[in-house]
């Protein structure tokens, strides 16, 4: 069962959990064709949300600055615009 939460408002964890449910429903094959199409579309949106959130996290990690000893000294702001 999918939620009505807009995909763009979901955390990575929420999107991943729902994506797993969508895949499970589609793999079982006991969903009507129209519902399968809607599930597939929701799954594609959830997959994109997860990918976007992972990219955002990677960019945050990449922005961490290190001092001469390799210790984190803070972060550099990402593109402010």
Secondary structure as the mmCIF struct_conf table of DSSP 4:
data_model
#
loop_
_struct_conf.conf_type_id
_struct_conf.id
_struct_conf.beg_label_comp_id
_struct_conf.beg_label_asym_id
_struct_conf.beg_label_seq_id
_struct_conf.end_label_comp_id
_struct_conf.end_label_asym_id
_struct_conf.end_label_seq_id
BEND BEND1 UNK A 5 UNK A 5
HELX_RH_3T_P HELX_RH_3T_P1 UNK A 7 UNK A 9
HELX_RH_AL_P HELX_RH_AL_P1 UNK A 12 UNK A 28
TURN_TY1_P TURN_TY1_P1 UNK A 29 UNK A 29
BEND BEND2 UNK A 31 UNK A 31
HELX_RH_AL_P HELX_RH_AL_P2 UNK A 33 UNK A 62
TURN_TY1_P TURN_TY1_P2 UNK A 63 UNK A 63
STRN STRN1 UNK A 64 UNK A 66
TURN_TY1_P TURN_TY1_P3 UNK A 68 UNK A 69
BEND BEND3 UNK A 70 UNK A 70
STRN STRN2 UNK A 72 UNK A 75
#
